[in-house]
C-alpha cells in the first residue's frame, strides 16, 4: 500500500473510532448500569485510548471495579508502540475515557 492509501486508511479508522466513542458516550449511563450487573457474573472490558507523547494506542482494560464516575481495571493487551504502560498494569480512569465496551 502506498503512503496515500495508508493515510486514507488511518483517516477512515479515526472517523470510525470517533463515531463509536460518540455512540458509546451518548449511552454511557445505560452501559455502566449494564456493566455493573455483568461484572458480578462475567468479564467486562472497556476500550481506552492511551497516549504517550505523539503515540496513541487503543487498548482493552479488563474492569475489576466500577465506582461513581471512575472504574479500575487491568490493561489486557500489550501495547505495540507505547512504553509507559504494559499488559497487567492496573489503571483507574473516568467514564469519559471509554471508547467502546464489551460486557
C-alpha positions in Angstrom: 0.0 0.0 0.0 1.3 3.4 -0.9 1.6 6.4 1.5 -1.7 7.9 0.3 -3.5 4.6 0.9 -2.1 4.4 4.4 -3.2 8.0 5.1 -6.7 7.2 3.9 -6.9 4.1 6.0 -5.8 6.0 9.1 -8.5 8.6 8.4 -11.2 6.0 8.0 -10.1 4.3 11.2 -10.1 7.6 13.1 -13.5 8.5 11.8 -14.9 5.1 12.9 -13.3 5.4 16.3 -14.7 8.9 16.8 -18.2 7.8 15.8 -18.0 4.7 18.1 -16.9 6.8 21.1 -19.7 9.3 20.5 -22.2 6.5 20.4 -20.8 4.9 23.5 -20.7 8.2 25.4 -24.2 9.0 24.4 -25.4 5.8 26.1 -22.8 5.8 28.9 -25.4 5.6 31.8 -27.1 2.6 30.3 -23.7 1.0 29.5 -22.4 1.5 33.1 -25.6 0.0 34.6 -25.4 -3.0 32.3 -21.7 -3.5 33.0 -22.2 -3.2 36.8 -24.7 -6.1 36.6 -22.5 -8.0 34.2 -19.4 -7.6 36.4 -21.0 -9.9 39.0 -21.1 -12.9 36.6 -18.6 -12.4 33.8 -15.7 -10.3 32.5 -16.3 -6.7 31.4 -13.9 -4.8 29.1 -13.6 -1.1 28.2 -11.6 0.1 25.2 -9.5 3.1 26.2 -7.2 5.5 24.2 -3.8 5.6 25.8 -1.4 8.5 24.8 2.3 8.8 25.2 3.8 11.9 23.6 2.8 11.7 19.9 1.9 8.0 20.1 -1.7 6.9 20.5 -3.0 3.3 21.1 -6.4 1.9 21.8 -6.3 -1.0 24.3 -8.7 -3.1 26.3 -9.0 -2.8 30.0 -10.5 -5.7 32.0 -12.7 -4.0 34.6 -12.4 -5.0 38.2 -14.4 -2.3 39.9 -16.9 0.4 38.9 -17.2 3.5 41.1 -19.5 6.5 40.8 -17.6 8.2 37.9 -14.5 6.1 37.5 -13.5 2.5 37.0 -10.5 0.4 37.8 -9.1 -2.5 35.8 -6.0 -4.1 34.3 -4.7 -3.4 30.8 -5.5 -6.6 28.9 -3.2 -6.4 25.9 0.4 -5.5 25.1 1.0 -2.1 23.5 2.8 -2.0 20.2 4.4 1.4 20.4 3.8 2.7 24.0 6.4 2.3 26.6 4.7 3.9 29.6 2.3 1.0 30.2 2.0 -2.7 29.7 -0.3 -5.7 29.9 -1.3 -6.3 33.5 -0.9 -2.7 34.7 -3.7 -1.5 37.0 -5.4 1.7 35.9 -8.2 3.9 37.2 -9.9 6.0 34.6 -13.0 8.1 34.1 -16.1 7.0 32.3 -15.4 9.8 29.7 -12.3 7.8 28.6 -14.4 4.9 27.4 -14.2 4.4 23.6 -16.0 1.1 23.4 -17.1 -1.8 25.7 -17.7 -5.5 25.8 -19.9 -6.9 28.6 
